[in-house]
Amino acid sequence: MIMQAKNTALIVVDVQNGFCPNGNLAVPNGDEVVPIINQLATHFQNIVFTQDWHPADHISFAENHVDKQPFDTIELNYGTQVLWPTHCVQGSQDAELHPDLDIPTAQLIIRKGYHQHIDSYSAFLEADQQTSTGLAGYLQSRGIDTVYVVGLATDFCVAWTAMDAAKLGFASYVIEDACRAIDLNGSLENAWQAMNDAGVQRISSQDILAE
């Protein structure tokens, strides 16, 4: 097996109970990514998890707004915010990483979305595009300049993570079959277009596993 070079990292985005079948914000077939990601992980020396980690009173939860339903939108000072079903509340089973993820070599978990008034899709920057998670500095200090992004959901947290990586100067790849999408009102097609425009490369797990 060829291990990916020291300068590359695998970012496993939000593979949590909440985004898998029976979760509070289930992504269709979200659990299908788990065996693929487990296999991919054996090819990487550097692996980071992200974990959605919301307070119960989070601004992105529809139930925290009068007369709002999940998937409605509101305007916040950083732009349009989709309102979600309450999900991945700190310390809940919904927020736990999927139990079949078998990646003992992961070195870091980045928790995001824990500020009450800002949502956070990206592993690098919260939705205000100002508040840093510290991940870029962590990767750069370890000499990592290339990231491969997998997980849930393609059109939100995966896409924002991959685009922020590119914006911050990393070579950025999304492994398409190791992701699943929510696809809300054409969001998947829009996300791939935005990723393409940002210079994110779209590949398949076989591109890694066949090396």
Summary of the structure (lengths in Angstrom):
residues: 211
radius of gyration: 16.1
end to end distance: 7.7
largest distance: 54.5
contacts: 716
relative contact order: 0.20
helix: 27%
strand: 25%
